[in-house]
Amino acid sequence: MQLRLTFHRWRLAEPFVIARESIDEVPVLQAELRDRAGHRGRSEAVGIDYEGETPASMAGQVEGLRGWLEARDDLSPGNLLERLPAGGARNLLDAALWDLEAKRSGVSVWQRAGITRPSRIATTYTIGLGTLEAVREQARARAHFPLLKLKVDATQHLERVQAVREAAPHAKLIADANGAWTIVQLESLAPRLAQLGVVLIEQPLAPGDDPRLAGRRFAVPLAADESVTDRGSLERLGNGYQYVNLKLDKTGGLLEALATARLARQRGYGVMVGNMCGSSLAMAPAAVLAPLAEFVDLDGPLLQVEDVPDALHFSDGWVEPPAPALWG
């Protein structure tokens, strides 16, 4: 097995602003695993930035396994679970191994995962924090999309949701606070957001404040994002959320994400599939989770100036599953 790592930066079409940061580019780490027969598996990971992960830190973790990786030709995603923790580095190798096995065997990732490949998937389009007029214009341009997601924070919330609702009267709306609210704000805002047609609130409180949600129900269902990573995190999550937002960089790959999604459903949670930004190569493995989810957020490439070759095909809020030339 041969391993090649590549650093890349994806420029965004405009600055992307959320409650905790503003970015104008997305640094990523890409991997290629090639076997002795010339088959190759590819992947891309961003990492969990709010946990301190970077492409450089992920590369360091992967390099620590280079000797083990390159000495074997029979690797599978399951081999990684005990060698790397959940996070971007494991996701990078996990996705490359899924793709490599598909190329070797001619059996798609969908078939191996036991999931029916859909013809298309409804995905959110995310509108970052910005001026009220900019938010309104973005929503107006995508008023025909089935689902819009709006970033909010401690001071910019209700009026922005109102502007999006006026500009896109028929779209379902998600409000994502990235942990910026207090419990008092949530109690006040949830009924008004429900009146505006918001169907989900993502991570209203900081993860450390999750106990304040225990046993509570609000006018809009809540989804855990920063508070959930993999199966182990479900044990600690408690009963304050109705949905969990699974991202492959958090779970440490598709193998763990599939297991986490199925366990979450057994425990009564709904599922959302999200992303940490990145190109179509980063989104492709997450698309396999879409049939297990009520909400799908795979819009990373739509925010970028460029994308990888054989990119995902997006149209009016829908995305087609990846072609084999891209991944899987």
VEXDREN-2710 file (C-alpha; in Angstrom, 1 decimal):
% VEXDREN-2710
k/r/px/py/pz
1/MET/0.0/0.0/0.0
2/GLN/1.2/3.5/-0.8
3/LEU/0.0/6.6/1.0
4/ARG/0.1/10.1/-0.3
5/LEU/-1.0/13.2/1.7
6/THR/-1.8/16.6/0.1
7/PHE/-2.6/19.9/1.8
8/HIS/-5.0/22.2/0.0
9/ARG/-7.0/25.4/0.7
10/TRP/-10.5/26.0/-0.8
11/ARG/-11.3/29.6/-1.3
12/LEU/-14.9/30.6/-0.3
13/ALA/-17.0/32.7/-2.5
14/GLU/-17.6/35.1/0.4
15/PRO/-16.6/35.1/4.1
16/PHE/-18.5/32.6/6.0
17/VAL/-19.5/33.9/9.5
18/ILE/-20.9/31.9/12.4
19/ALA/-21.2/32.6/16.1
20/ARG/-17.6/31.6/16.9
21/GLU/-15.6/32.6/13.8
22/SER/-15.3/34.0/10.3
23/ILE/-13.4/32.2/7.6
24/ASP/-12.7/33.0/3.9
25/GLU/-11.0/29.7/3.1
26/VAL/-11.1/26.1/4.2
27/PRO/-7.8/24.3/4.7
28/VAL/-8.1/20.6/4.1
29/LEU/-6.0/17.4/4.1
30/GLN/-6.4/15.0/1.2
31/ALA/-5.3/11.4/1.0
32/GLU/-4.7/8.8/-1.6
33/LEU/-4.2/5.1/-0.8
34/ARG/-2.9/3.0/-3.8
35/ASP/-2.5/-0.8/-3.7
36/ARG/0.0/-2.9/-5.6
37/ALA/-2.5/-3.5/-8.4
38/GLY/-2.9/0.2/-9.0
39/HIS/-6.3/0.7/-7.4
40/ARG/-6.7/3.9/-5.5
41/GLY/-8.9/5.3/-2.8
42/ARG/-9.2/9.0/-2.2
43/SER/-10.5/11.2/0.6
44/GLU/-10.6/14.7/2.1
45/ALA/-11.0/15.9/5.7
46/VAL/-11.2/19.3/7.4
47/GLY/-11.0/18.2/11.0
48/ILE/-12.8/19.5/14.1
49/ASP/-11.5/23.1/14.2
50/TYR/-13.2/23.9/17.5
51/GLU/-11.3/21.0/19.1
52/GLY/-8.0/22.3/17.8
53/GLU/-7.7/20.0/14.8
54/THR/-5.9/21.2/11.7
55/PRO/-4.7/19.6/8.5
56/ALA/-1.2/19.6/10.0
57/SER/-2.3/17.9/13.2
58/MET/-4.2/15.3/11.2
59/ALA/-1.2/14.7/9.0
60/GLY/0.9/14.1/12.1
61/GLN/-1.5/11.4/13.3
62/VAL/-1.6/9.7/9.9
63/GLU/2.2/9.9/9.5
64/GLY/2.4/8.0/12.8
65/LEU/0.7/5.1/11.1
66/ARG/2.4/5.3/7.7
67/GLY/4.7/2.3/8.4
68/TRP/1.7/0.1/9.5
69/LEU/-0.4/1.3/6.6
70/GLU/2.2/0.8/3.9
71/ALA/3.2/-2.7/5.2
72/ARG/-0.3/-4.1/4.6
73/ASP/-2.5/-4.7/1.6
74/ASP/-5.6/-6.0/3.4
75/LEU/-6.7/-3.0/5.4
76/SER/-10.4/-2.1/6.0
77/PRO/-12.0/0.8/7.9
78/GLY/-12.5/-1.5/10.9
79/ASN/-8.7/-1.8/11.3
80/LEU/-8.6/1.9/12.3
81/LEU/-11.0/2.0/15.2
82/GLU/-8.5/1.0/17.8
83/ARG/-5.5/2.8/16.3
84/LEU/-6.9/6.3/16.0
85/PRO/-9.5/8.2/18.1
86/ALA/-12.6/9.7/16.6
87/GLY/-11.7/12.8/14.5
88/GLY/-10.5/14.0/11.2
89/ALA/-7.4/11.8/10.8
90/ARG/-9.4/8.6/11.2
91/ASN/-12.1/10.0/8.9
92/LEU/-9.5/10.7/6.2
93/LEU/-8.2/7.1/6.3
94/ASP/-11.6/5.5/6.7
95/ALA/-13.0/7.3/3.6
96/ALA/-10.0/6.4/1.5
97/LEU/-10.3/2.7/2.5
98/TRP/-14.0/2.6/1.7
99/ASP/-13.3/4.1/-1.7
100/LEU/-10.3/1.7/-2.3
101/GLU/-12.3/-1.4/-1.5
102/ALA/-15.1/-0.2/-3.9
103/LYS/-12.6/0.3/-6.7
104/ARG/-11.0/-3.1/-6.0
105/SER/-14.2/-5.1/-5.8
106/GLY/-16.5/-3.3/-8.1
107/VAL/-19.0/-3.3/-5.3
108/SER/-20.2/0.2/-4.3
109/VAL/-20.0/1.6/-0.9
110/TRP/-23.8/1.8/-0.8
111/GLN/-24.0/-2.0/-1.3
112/ARG/-21.4/-2.7/1.3
113/ALA/-23.2/-0.4/3.8
114/GLY/-26.5/-2.1/3.1
115/ILE/-28.1/1.2/2.0
116/THR/-30.2/1.8/-1.1
117/ARG/-28.6/4.6/-3.2
118/PRO/-31.1/7.4/-3.7
119/SER/-31.5/9.2/-7.0
120/ARG/-31.1/12.6/-5.3
121/ILE/-30.9/14.1/-1.8
122/ALA/-32.5/17.3/-0.5
123/THR/-29.7/19.3/1.2
124/THR/-29.7/22.5/3.1
125/TYR/-28.1/25.7/1.9
126/THR/-26.5/27.6/4.7
127/ILE/-26.7/31.4/5.1
128/GLY/-24.0/32.8/7.3
129/LEU/-24.2/35.7/9.6
130/GLY/-24.1/39.0/7.7
131/THR/-26.0/42.2/7.2
132/LEU/-29.7/41.9/7.2
133/GLU/-29.9/42.8/3.5
134/ALA/-27.2/40.3/2.6
135/VAL/-29.1/37.6/4.4
136/ARG/-32.4/38.6/2.7
137/GLU/-30.7/38.6/-0.7
138/GLN/-29.2/35.1/-0.3
139/ALA/-32.6/33.7/0.8
140/ARG/-34.4/35.4/-2.0
141/ALA/-32.0/33.9/-4.6
142/ARG/-32.8/30.4/-3.1
143/ALA/-36.4/30.8/-2.2
144/HIS/-37.2/27.7/-4.3
145/PHE/-34.8/25.5/-2.3
146/PRO/-36.6/23.0/0.0
147/LEU/-34.4/23.7/3.1
148/LEU/-32.4/26.7/4.2
149/LYS/-30.2/26.9/7.3
150/LEU/-29.5/30.2/8.9
151/LYS/-26.5/30.9/11.2
152/VAL/-27.5/33.0/14.3
153/ASP/-25.8/34.2/17.4
154/ALA/-26.5/35.8/20.8
155/THR/-27.6/39.1/19.2
156/GLN/-28.5/38.3/15.6
157/HIS/-31.3/35.9/15.4
158/LEU/-35.0/36.7/15.2
159/GLU/-34.9/39.5/12.7
160/ARG/-32.7/37.4/10.4
161/VAL/-35.0/34.5/10.5
162/GLN/-37.9/36.9/9.8
163/ALA/-36.0/38.3/6.8
164/VAL/-35.4/34.8/5.5
165/ARG/-39.0/33.8/6.0
166/GLU/-40.2/36.8/4.1
167/ALA/-37.7/36.2/1.2
168/ALA/-38.4/32.4/1.1
169/PRO/-41.9/31.8/2.3
170/HIS/-42.1/28.1/1.4
171/ALA/-38.7/26.8/2.5
172/LYS/-38.2/24.8/5.7
173/LEU/-35.9/26.7/8.0
174/ILE/-33.1/25.6/10.4
175/ALA/-31.6/28.0/12.9
176/ASP/-28.0/27.2/14.0
177/ALA/-26.7/29.0/17.1
178/ASN/-23.4/27.1/17.4
179/GLY/-23.8/27.2/21.2
180/ALA/-24.2/31.0/21.4
181/TRP/-27.5/31.2/23.3
182/THR/-28.4/31.0/27.0
183/ILE/-31.3/28.9/28.3
184/VAL/-33.3/32.2/28.8
185/GLN/-32.8/33.1/25.2
186/LEU/-33.9/29.7/24.0
187/GLU/-37.0/29.8/26.1
188/SER/-37.9/33.2/24.7
189/LEU/-36.9/32.6/21.0
190/ALA/-38.2/29.1/20.4
191/PRO/-42.0/29.9/20.4
192/ARG/-41.4/32.9/18.0
193/LEU/-39.1/30.8/15.8
194/ALA/-41.8/28.1/15.6
195/GLN/-44.3/30.8/14.4
196/LEU/-41.8/31.6/11.6
197/GLY/-41.7/28.0/10.4
198/VAL/-38.3/27.0/11.9
199/VAL/-38.3/23.2/12.0
200/LEU/-35.1/22.7/13.9
201/ILE/-32.7/24.6/16.2
202/GLU/-29.1/23.3/16.2
203/GLN/-26.9/23.5/19.3
204/PRO/-28.6/26.4/21.0
205/LEU/-26.4/26.2/24.2
206/ALA/-22.7/25.5/24.7
207/PRO/-22.0/21.8/25.2
208/GLY/-21.2/22.4/28.9
209/ASP/-24.7/23.7/29.4
210/ASP/-26.5/20.6/28.0
211/PRO/-27.7/19.6/31.5
212/ARG/-30.0/22.6/31.5
213/LEU/-32.0/21.0/28.7
214/ALA/-32.6/17.7/30.5
215/GLY/-36.2/16.7/30.4
216/ARG/-37.3/20.0/28.7
217/ARG/-39.2/20.3/25.4
218/PHE/-39.4/23.5/23.4
219/ALA/-41.6/24.8/20.6
220/VAL/-39.0/23.7/18.1
221/PRO/-37.0/20.4/18.3
222/LEU/-33.3/20.7/19.2
223/ALA/-30.4/19.0/17.4
224/ALA/-27.0/18.4/19.2
225/ASP/-24.0/19.3/17.0
226/GLU/-20.9/20.2/19.0
227/SER/-22.3/18.1/21.9
228/VAL/-22.2/14.8/19.9
229/THR/-19.4/13.0/18.2
230/ASP/-19.6/9.2/18.1
231/ARG/-21.5/6.4/19.8
232/GLY/-19.7/7.1/23.1
233/SER/-21.0/10.6/23.2
234/LEU/-24.6/9.4/23.0
235/GLU/-24.2/8.0/26.5
236/ARG/-23.4/11.5/27.8
237/LEU/-25.9/13.4/25.7
238/GLY/-28.9/13.0/28.0
239/ASN/-32.5/13.6/26.9
240/GLY/-32.5/17.3/26.1
241/TYR/-32.2/16.8/22.3
242/GLN/-34.4/15.3/19.8
243/TYR/-31.9/15.0/16.9
244/VAL/-28.1/14.5/16.6
245/ASN/-26.0/16.1/13.9
246/LEU/-23.5/13.5/12.7
247/LYS/-20.4/14.7/10.8
248/LEU/-17.7/12.3/9.6
249/ASP/-14.9/14.4/10.9
250/LYS/-16.5/14.1/14.3
251/THR/-17.3/10.4/14.2
252/GLY/-14.0/9.5/12.7
253/GLY/-15.4/8.1/9.5
254/LEU/-18.3/6.5/7.8
255/LEU/-18.0/3.2/9.6
256/GLU/-18.5/4.8/13.0
257/ALA/-21.1/7.2/11.6
258/LEU/-23.3/4.3/10.4
259/ALA/-23.1/2.7/13.8
260/THR/-23.8/6.0/15.6
261/ALA/-26.8/6.7/13.4
262/ARG/-28.3/3.3/14.0
263/LEU/-27.7/3.5/17.7
264/ALA/-29.2/7.0/17.8
265/ARG/-32.3/5.8/16.1
266/GLN/-32.6/2.9/18.6
267/ARG/-32.5/5.5/21.4
268/GLY/-35.2/7.7/19.9
269/TYR/-33.1/10.4/18.3
270/GLY/-33.7/11.7/14.8
271/VAL/-30.6/12.1/12.6
272/MET/-29.1/15.0/10.8
273/VAL/-26.1/14.6/8.5
274/GLY/-23.8/17.6/8.5
275/ASN/-20.3/18.7/7.3
276/MET/-17.3/20.7/8.4
277/CYS/-17.0/22.4/4.9
278/GLY/-14.8/21.1/2.2
279/SER/-15.1/19.9/-1.4
280/SER/-17.3/17.2/-3.0
281/LEU/-14.7/14.7/-2.0
282/ALA/-15.3/15.5/1.7
283/MET/-19.1/15.4/1.2
284/ALA/-19.3/12.1/-0.8
285/PRO/-18.9/9.6/2.0
286/ALA/-21.5/11.5/4.1
287/ALA/-24.0/11.1/1.3
288/VAL/-24.2/7.4/2.2
289/LEU/-25.8/8.4/5.5
290/ALA/-28.5/10.5/3.9
291/PRO/-31.2/7.7/3.7
292/LEU/-30.8/7.3/7.5
293/ALA/-31.5/11.0/8.2
294/GLU/-34.4/13.4/8.3
295/PHE/-32.1/16.4/7.6
296/VAL/-29.1/16.5/5.3
297/ASP/-26.6/19.4/5.2
298/LEU/-24.0/18.7/2.5
299/ASP/-23.7/22.2/1.0
300/GLY/-19.9/22.7/1.6
301/PRO/-19.0/22.8/-2.1
302/LEU/-21.7/25.4/-2.8
303/LEU/-19.8/27.9/-0.6
304/GLN/-16.5/27.5/-2.5
305/VAL/-15.1/29.1/-5.6
306/GLU/-13.8/25.8/-6.9
307/ASP/-14.3/22.1/-6.5
308/VAL/-12.6/18.8/-7.3
309/PRO/-13.0/17.1/-10.7
310/ASP/-16.1/14.8/-11.1
311/ALA/-17.8/17.0/-8.4
312/LEU/-21.2/16.3/-6.9
313/HIS/-24.1/17.7/-9.0
314/PHE/-26.2/20.2/-7.1
315/SER/-29.4/21.7/-8.4
316/ASP/-32.0/23.9/-6.6
317/GLY/-31.3/22.5/-3.2
318/TRP/-30.9/18.9/-4.3
319/VAL/-27.7/16.9/-4.7
320/GLU/-27.1/13.6/-6.6
321/PRO/-25.0/10.9/-4.9
322/PRO/-21.3/10.8/-6.0
323/ALA/-20.4/9.1/-9.2
324/PRO/-17.8/6.3/-8.9
325/ALA/-15.2/8.5/-10.6
326/LEU/-15.4/10.8/-7.5
327/TRP/-15.8/8.3/-4.7
328/GLY/-17.4/5.0/-3.7
END
